[in-house]
Amino acid sequence: MTGDAVNAVKDELREMIAERLNVRARSFEGAVRRAGRLLPAQARRAAAEIAACEARLAHPKLAAKTDPAVITRAAATIRDVLSRYRPGARAARDRSFLMAEIGFKLAALIGLGLVFLHWQTGV
């Protein structure tokens, strides 16, 4: 497996992380880092294997000894984990939490305003 093939796999996985987990990053490693605990441990380990294999592929002698099946297995593991997430579900949940937070703060502000008006009128 060449460096270009590894980069293509990493780009595909980075785009899948962005689509499924709503985590944007410029590199695959950055996406995995930003996703953090959103990715299960097995997916984080598979991402570390891909990074280790990429470092070995950069060296000519180690590249000959590196098994390309390791990269394909690790990529399949990450794809399998990410396929369990619905695209856009996390972004929709984040939006609904934001709207709920805004609604709660608005209700609290209106309540405080009513308490202040009641206090001012002395009724």
C-alpha positions in Angstrom: 0.0 0.0 0.0 1.4 3.4 -1.0 1.3 6.7 0.8 -1.3 8.0 -1.6 -3.6 5.1 -0.9 -3.2 5.6 2.9 -4.0 9.3 2.4 -7.1 8.5 0.4 -8.3 6.2 3.2 -7.6 8.8 5.8 -9.4 11.5 3.8 -12.4 9.2 3.4 -12.5 8.4 7.1 -12.1 12.1 8.0 -15.1 13.0 5.8 -17.1 10.2 7.4 -16.3 11.5 10.9 -17.3 15.0 9.8 -20.6 13.7 8.4 -21.5 11.3 11.2 -20.2 13.0 14.3 -20.2 16.7 13.1 -16.5 17.0 14.0 -14.6 19.1 11.5 -10.8 19.0 11.2 -8.2 19.5 8.5 -6.5 16.1 9.1 -7.6 12.6 10.1 -5.6 12.8 13.3 -7.1 16.1 14.2 -10.6 14.7 13.6 -9.9 11.7 15.8 -8.5 14.0 18.5 -11.4 16.4 18.3 -13.9 13.5 18.3 -12.3 12.2 21.5 -14.7 10.0 23.5 -17.4 10.2 20.8 -15.4 7.5 19.1 -15.2 4.2 21.0 -11.9 2.9 22.2 -11.6 0.3 19.4 -12.0 3.1 16.8 -9.3 5.2 18.5 -7.0 2.3 18.6 -7.6 1.6 14.9 -6.8 5.3 14.2 -3.6 4.9 16.1 -2.7 1.8 14.0 -3.3 3.7 10.8 -1.0 6.6 12.0 1.7 4.1 13.0 1.5 2.3 9.7 1.7 5.6 7.8 4.9 6.4 9.7 6.4 3.0 8.8 5.4 3.4 5.2 7.5 6.6 5.0 10.6 4.5 5.6 11.6 2.4 2.5 12.8 -0.7 4.5 10.0 -0.6 7.0 7.5 -0.1 4.2 8.4 -3.5 2.7 7.8 -5.2 6.0 4.5 -3.4 6.7 1.3 -5.4 6.1 -1.3 -3.4 4.2 -4.0 -5.6 5.7 -3.5 -3.8 9.0 -4.6 -0.5 7.5 -7.5 -2.0 5.7 -8.6 -3.8 8.9 -8.3 -0.6 11.0 -10.2 1.4 8.4 -12.9 -1.3 8.3 -13.2 -1.1 12.1 -13.6 2.7 12.0 -16.1 2.5 9.1 -18.1 -0.1 11.1 -18.2 2.1 14.2 -19.1 5.2 12.3 -21.9 3.4 10.3 -23.8 3.0 13.6 -24.3 6.8 13.8 -27.0 8.5 11.8 -25.7 11.3 9.7 -26.6 14.7 11.3 -28.1 13.2 14.4 -25.5 14.7 16.7 -25.9 18.1 15.0 -29.7 18.0 15.4 -29.3 17.1 19.1 -26.9 19.9 19.7 -29.3 22.3 18.0 -32.2 21.1 20.1 -30.2 21.5 23.3 -29.2 25.0 22.3 -32.9 25.9 21.7 -33.9 24.4 25.0 -31.1 26.4 26.8 -32.3 29.6 25.1 -35.9 28.9 26.0 -35.0 28.2 29.7 -32.9 31.4 29.9 -35.7 33.4 28.3 -38.3 32.0 30.7 -36.0 32.8 33.7 -35.5 36.3 32.4 -39.3 36.9 32.0 -39.8 35.4 35.5 -37.2 37.8 37.0 -38.8 40.7 35.2 -42.2 39.8 36.7 -40.7 39.5 40.2 -39.1 42.9 39.8 -42.3 44.5 38.6 -44.2 42.9 41.5 -41.6 44.2 43.9 -41.7 47.7 42.4 -45.5 48.0 42.6 -45.6 46.8 46.2 -48.7 44.7 45.7 
